[in-house]
Amino acid sequence: MTADDAGAAALAAGLRTAVNRLAFYLRADAGERGLTPSRLAALAALDRCGPQRPADLAANLGITAPSMSRLTEVLEAGGWVRRRAHDGDRRAVVLDLTEEGRATLNDVRREGTSRLAADIGGLSGADRAALEAALPVLAGLADRNLSPRGHRSSRLRSTMKPIAEKTFFSYATVAPMSRTAYEAARDFMADFYQYGPPEVLYRYDRLADEMAEEAARLLHCAPEEITYLKNTTEGIIIASEVLPLDPGDEVLVLGNEYPANLLPWLRKRHDGVTVRVITGRDNEAAFHRLLEAVSPRTRAISMSSAQRYDGFMPDLALLSRVCRERGIFLVIDAVQHIGARCFDLAETPVDILVCGGQKYLRAGMGIGFMYVRRGLMPSLRHSRVGIRSMERFDEESYVLKDTAARFQDGTQNVAGLAALHASLRELNVLGMDAVQEKNLALLQGIKGILREHGIDFIDHGTRQSNIVSMRTEDPEALSAFLMERNVYIKVVEDVARMSFIHESTLEEAEVLARHTRDFLDRARN
C-alpha cells in the first residue's frame, strides 16, 4: 500500500466513524417514534422516489425479499405506509407513503436539523468555515454512491466520472450545468413534486417574464422583445418562417455553419426564395465574401456571431450597419457568444437573435431564448399560433400579442425556465464586462501555453470567442488520448476544439497542453 493509499484509508476510517456517530445522533428522534434505521430509510426512499413495487424498494434499500416483506408489515402496522394498485398496471401492487408517514418523516428531519443547527451555532468561526468547505465534497460522495439501487441513474453513475474529476474543455458542445442553474431547477421540481398544482404554478407564473427581464438586462433591450425557446434550432426555424420573404428574394448564409443555421433556410428554396451559401478558405474569408455578395435582391442574412469551428467572431457592427443601410433582415445565432462575450443590442442592432442555454449559459438542455426587435413585429408573418401567443381570440378570429411572447405556444418548460433565469441573473450579478475581461485574459493565456508547447492552432486574435481549435493530423485519436487522461475536448471536422468558461484556469490548460504535446510526440515517433 502506498502512502497515498494509507492516507486515504485512514481518512475513510475516520470519516466513516464520524458519519455513523452523527447519523445515530440525528436519528434519535426517529427511534423514539419507533422508526429503526431500516424503517426510516424505507420512508425516505418512498418520499424521494415516489410509490414503488416492494421488489423495487427492496433493491433500492439493498435488502432481501423476506426482509422486505417483514419490513412492509411493520410499516403498514405503524400507519406509515399503505399498499395500493399500481397506476399503470392494476395487477401490480405498490407501496406508498401515508399522510402520517410523510408527516412523521418530515418531523424527524426537522427535529434533527434543528438539533444540528444548534450545535453548529456553537462552533467557532474557523470550524464553521471548515465544515462549510467540506460540505460540497461530502455531498459529492453521497450523490455518487447513494442514488437508488436498481435505478438507471445508479447504473450510469457506476460508469461515469463526476465533472469535478474532469479537466473539461468542451463547453462549446454541451456544458455541465452550473450549480446555480441546477439548484433553481431542483427547487422547482421539489416544489412541484411535494406541493403540486395549482399553488406551485401560481408561484412560478411570472418566471418567463422574469427570465425575459434578466435577458434584456444582459443584452440591453426591452423585456417585451424576449421570449423562451426549446433550443437555437427552433429560433432559426421561427425566423425562417416569419420573415416576409417572397419568391425571388435572396438569403445569404455561411457555408461552415452548424446544420441548424443552414437547413431551415434551405427549405425556403421550396418557396422560391434564393438561398446562397457563401464559403471561403476559412471563416474569416467567407465572412468578407458574404459582405461582397450582398446584392439588391438580398433580403436576409443569417449567421453565427461566433463560429463553432474555430471561434471566429465576425465584425457584427459592420454587418449590422450594412443590413440597416440596405433594409436587410439580420438573424444572429448567438449560442457561442452569449455568456462568453458582451452583446449590446443598443449598439449593434439585429432583427432576431437566438441562443440556447446549453453552452456558456450552462442552463441545461431544452431551454433557450429569442430576441425579436419590437419594430419588426408588425411585418412578421404568422407562424405557430397557440394559447400563449394570443392577445385575444374567438371562434372567428384571433389577435397575436405584439411582443415576442407571440412565439410562445402551450405548456412551459418551467424547470428549464428556472435554470435559465438563474443563469442569466448570475451573469448580470457578476457583470458581463468582468466575465468578458476574464475570458479574454484566459484566451490569451491559453494561446501562450499552446505556443510554449509547440501546438498548432487557429488564431483570430481578439476576434475569437472561448474556442481554440488545434490542428492535428488525427483529432479523433487526440480526443481519445485526452479522454483516457480525464481531459475532454470535441472533434469538429478536422480540428480538435477546446472551449472554456470564465471559471476555467490556466493550470487546467497546462494539463491539456502537456498531454497534447505527449500525444504529438508519440505520434511522431
N, C-alpha and C positions, 0 to 999 in steps of 0.2 A: 504494500500500500504506500502510495506517495504521500508527501507531506500535505499536498492539497486534498487528497482523498481523506487523510486522517482528520484534517481540519473540518472538512465537510461533514464527516461522520460525527465528530464531537458537537458541531453546531446543530446537526439534526437531532442528536440525542437531547441536548438542552432545550431545543425548541419543542420537541415532542412532549417532554415533561411539563414545560410551562403551559403549552396549549391544553394538554389534558387537565391540568390543575385548574386552569382558568375556565375551561368548559364545565368542569364539575361545579365550580363556584357559580357559574351563570345558570346552571340547571337546577340549582337548589329549590327554587320556587316550583319548578316542574315536578320535582319529587314529592313535594308537599301536596300536590294536586293528583298524585297517583300516576304521573307520567314518567316512566322509565326512559332512559336514552333511546331505546329502540322504538318505543311508542311515540316519543317526541319527534324522532327522525321520520316516522311514517306520516305524522300530521304535517310536518314541514314539507315533505315531498309532495303530498296531495295539494298543499297550498301553492307550491311553486309550479307544479306541472299540471294541475287540474285532475279531474277524475281519471282513475286508472284501473285496468283489469288487475285482479290480485297477482297474476303471474308477472305483469309488468312492474308492479310495485315491489314485488319480491326481488326482481332483477335490479331494480333501482337501488334497493336497500342492501343487496348482496346477501340475502338470506334464502334458505331452502323453502320449498312449498309447504312442508309440515309446519315449519316455524311461522310462515306467513298465515297459515290457517289459524293457528293459536293466537297470533297477534291480532288478526281480524276480529276474532271472537271477543277479545278483551276490549278493543277499541269500540266495537258495537255496544258492548255491555256498559261502557262508560258514557255512551251517548255522544262520542266524538266523531264517529264515522257511521255511515249508512250504506247499505247495498242498494243499487238500483239498476234498471236496464240501461244498456249502452244506447246512446242517442242514434247511432248509425246501424246498430245490429241488435235487435230486440232479444235475440237468443243469448247474447253475452251480458255478463254482469260486471259492473264497475263499482269501485269504492269511491265514495265522495265525502268530503267534509260536511258535517252538520253545522248549523249556525253556532251551536255550543262549542263544537270542536274548533272552529275558526276563532271564536271569541277567546277560548282558553289559550290557544296558541298565541294570539296577539297579546294577551295579558302576560304570559310567560316572557315573551320577547320584551315587552315594555318594562316589566319589572327588572329583568336582567340588565337592560340598557340603562335604566335609572340607577341601579346599584353601581354599575361600571362607571357611569358618568361621574358619580360622586367620588369614586376612587381616583379617577383621572384628574378631577378638580383639585385633589390634594397633592398632585405631583409637582415637582419643581418645573420651572420653565424649560430647563435643559432636557429633563426626562420626557416632558410632553412633546418637545420638538423631535426627540429621538423616536418616540412612538409614532408620531405623525409621518416621519420619513420612512419608517419601516412598513407602514400600512399598505402602500401600493405593492410592495414585494409579497407580503403575506396574502393580499387579495389575488395576486397573480398565481401563487401556488395553489390557492383554493380553486380558482377558475380552471386551472389546468387539470386538477385531479378530482374535483368533486361534482362534475356535471353528471346528470342522471345516467346510471349504468343502463346499457341496452338501448340508449337513445343515439340517434345519428351523430349528435354533437360530440358525445364522448368517444365514439369510434373515430370520428375525424380528428379530434384533438390528439389522439394517440399517434397520429401520423403527421401532424402539423407542428411547425415551430412557431412559438409565440413571437409577435412582432418585436418585442423588446430584445429578443435574441438575434434579430436580423440586422444586417447593415443594409438598409433599404434605400435604393436609388431608382425607384420606378413609380414615382408619384404622377408622372405624365400618363400612366396607363390607368390604373385604379389605385388610389391612395388608401392607406389604412384610415379608418375613421378617427377623427380627433376625439379626445376624451370628452371635450365639451359637447360635441355633437352626439356622441354615444349616450351621455348622461341625459341629455334632453329627450332623445328618442326613448330611452329606457324609462324615464319618468312618465312619459305619456302612456307607454304600454302598460306600466304598472298601474297607473290610474284607471286605464280603460279595462284592464283585467279585474281589478279589485272593485271598482265602483260602477263602471259601465255607463251606458246612456241612461237618461239624457244629460245628467249633470256634467259628465266629463266633456261631452260635445259642446255644451254651453261654455264651459271653462276655456276650451281651446278654439272657440268660434272665430276669434279675431286673429288667429295665428297667421293666416295667409296675408292679412293686411299688415301685421307686424313684420313679417318677413319682407314684404314689399318696402316697408319703411327703412329697414336696415340695408336692403339692396340699393335703394335710391340714395341713401346717405353715402354708400360706398362709391356709387357711380356718378353722383352729382346730377340727379334728375328728380322727377316727381314720382311719389309712390304710385300714383294712378297710372304710370307708364310701365309698371312692373307686374308680372303675373308668374305663376309657377308652371313648371313643365315636368314631364317624366324624365326627359333627357335632352341632350343637344339635338339629336336627330329629329325629335318631334318638333322642335323650334324651327329647324330648316324646312321641314315639310310644310309647316304652317306658313312660313314666309313665301314658299313657292306657290302656295295655293291662294293667298290673299292679295298679293301684289297685283295691281291691274296691268297685267301683261297680255298683249294681243298678238295674233299671228303676224309675223314679220318683225316683231320686237326681238332684241338681242340681249342675251345674258352672258356675262363673262365670268369664268371661274378658273382657278388654278388647277393644274393637272396633278400635282403631287399631294392633293388633299386627302384627308380621311374620307372613305366612301360616303359617309353621312352627308358630307358637304357637296358631293357630286351627284349622287343618284337622284335626289328629288328634282334637281334641275334638269337632268337628262330626260326625265319623264315629261317635262314641258315641251319637248320636241313633238310629242303626240298632239299638242295643241297648236302647232305651227310656229312655236317660239324657237328662234335660233339660239343654240347654246354653244358657245365657243370655249373650248378647253385650252388654256394657254400654258405652254411648257417652256422650259429653258434648261440650260446646262446645270443650274441649281435653282433653289427657291428665290434667291435674290434676283437672278437674271430673269426668272419667269415673272416676277412682280413688275420689273421695268418693262418687259414685253407687254404685259397686260395694260399698263398705262398707255403704251404706244398703240395698242389695239382698240382703244376707245373710239367709237365712230358715232355719227348722228343717229344710228339705229340702236345704240346701246341704251337699254332702259334699266338694267340692274347689274350690279357687281356683287358677288358673294365670295367671301374668303375668310380664312382664319387670321386672327390678329397675332397669333404666334403659331408657327408651323410645327406640326407634331414630329416631322422627320428630323429636323436639326435645330429647332427653336428659333429660327429666323423670324424677326418681327418687322414687318414692312412699315413704311412711313405712312401711318394712318392719317396723320394730319394732312399730308399731301393728297392722299386718296380721298379723304373727306372733302377737301376743298374742290378737287376735280369733280366729284359727284354733285356737290351743291351747285357749282357753276353751270353744269350741263344738265341738271334735272334728272340725275341718275339715282335710282334707289340703291342704298348701300346696306348690305346684310353682313353682319360680322359674327363668326363663331369665336367666342372668347374663352372657351373652356381651358385652353392652355395659357391663358393670360390672367384672368381674374383670380386673385389670391396670391399671385406671384409679382404682378406689376400694377401700378396705379392705372386707372382708366377714368378719364374725366370727360363725360359726355357733353358738358357745357363747353369745353374747349375743343373737343373733337366729335362733332355731331355725327351720328349714324341714324339710319331709319329703324333697323331691327337688330338687336343683339341677343344672342342666346348663350347660355352657359349651364352645363351640367354640374352637379355638385360632387361628383365622384373623384375629382382630381385635386387641385390645390385648395379647394374649399373643404375637402375631407369631411363631407356631409353624408357619405354613403351613396349607394346606388339607387336609381329610380326616382330621383328628385333633382330639380334644377330650376332656373328662372329665365324669363324672357323680358327684354325691354322693347317697347314699341313706342316710337315718337308720337306724342299726343296729336300733333298737327297732321300726322299721316292717317289717323283713324277714319275720317270721313271718306277717304278714297279707297279704302281697303274692301275687297270682296268678302262675301260671307263664306265661311269655311265650315267648321264644326259648330253646331248650334245645340246647346244643352241648357239645362235649367239654370246653371250658374252664370251663363253668358247673357241672360235676359235682363233687360230693364223692365220690360212688361210684355205680356203676350195674352192672346185669347185664341179662340178656335179659328179665327180668320187670318190673323197676322201676328207678328212679333216685332219688337224693337230691341236691338242689341245694345248693350252698355257702350258708352263712349269712352271707356277706359280699357286698359289691357286685360281687365277681368273678362272682357268679351270672349277670350280664348279659353276660359275655364269651361269644364263640362259638367261632370257629376260628382260622385263621392271623392273626397280628397284623400290623399296620402298624408294623413296627419302626423304620423311618426316621422316621415320624411321631411315634412314642413318644420317640425320641431327641431330636427337636426340641422336643416339648412338655416333656419332663423338663428340658431345658436352659433353656427359657424360664421355667418355674416356679422353678427353682433360682436363676436370675439375679434374679428379683423378690425371693426370700427373702434373697439376699445383699445386695441394695440396701436392703431393708427397705420393706415396703409402706407403712408410715407416712410414710416420706420421699417415696416416689413419689406418694402421695396429696397430701401437702403441696405438692409441686411442681406437680401437676396443678391444684389449687385456685388456686394463685397464677397459673398460666398462664390459667385460666378467667377470673379477674377482669381480668387484663391484656388479654386478647383482647377482652372486652366493652368495656373502656375505649377500646381502639383503634377498635373499630367505632363507638362513640358519637362519638368525635372526628371520624370521617369521615362522620357522619350516616347510618349504615347501620342500618336497622331489623332487629331480631332478636327471637327469643323468649327471654325471660329468666325462669328459675325460681329465681334466687338461688343459694343453696348446694345446693338440691335439684336439681342438674343435673350430668350426667356430662361427659365430654370432648366433648360435642356442642354446637355453637351453630348454630341454623338461622336463616338470613337470609331475610327476607320480600322478595320482589321480584315484579313482575308477570310476568316471563318468566325463571324459574330455568334453563330449558334453554339459553336464549341466554346467560345469565350464565356457566353452566358451560362452554359452548363458547368464549366470550370468554376466560375464565381459562385454559383448557387451551392455547389458542394462545400464552399467555404463560407456559406451564410451571407453572401453578398448578392443582392438582387438588382438586376438591370432588365432592359427589354430590348429584344432584337426587332428593329424596324427596317424592313427591306435589307439593305446591305450594310447597315451600321449597327453598332452596339450602343444603344441610347441609355445614358444615365440622366436622371432628373431628381431634383432635390427641393426642399422647402426651407423656410427661414429657420426651422428648428434643426436642420441638418448641421453637421460640423465638419470642419476641415480634417479632423482626426479620422472621421469615417471615410472621407475622400482619400486620405492617405492609405487606408486599408484597401480600398478598391484599387488604387493605383499600384500598390505593391503586388497584389495578386494578379492584376492585368499584366504587369511587367514580367512576372514569373511565367504566366501563360505564354506570352510572346517569346520569351527566351527558350522555353521548352519547345515551342513550335519551330523555332529557327534551328534548334539543334536536332 
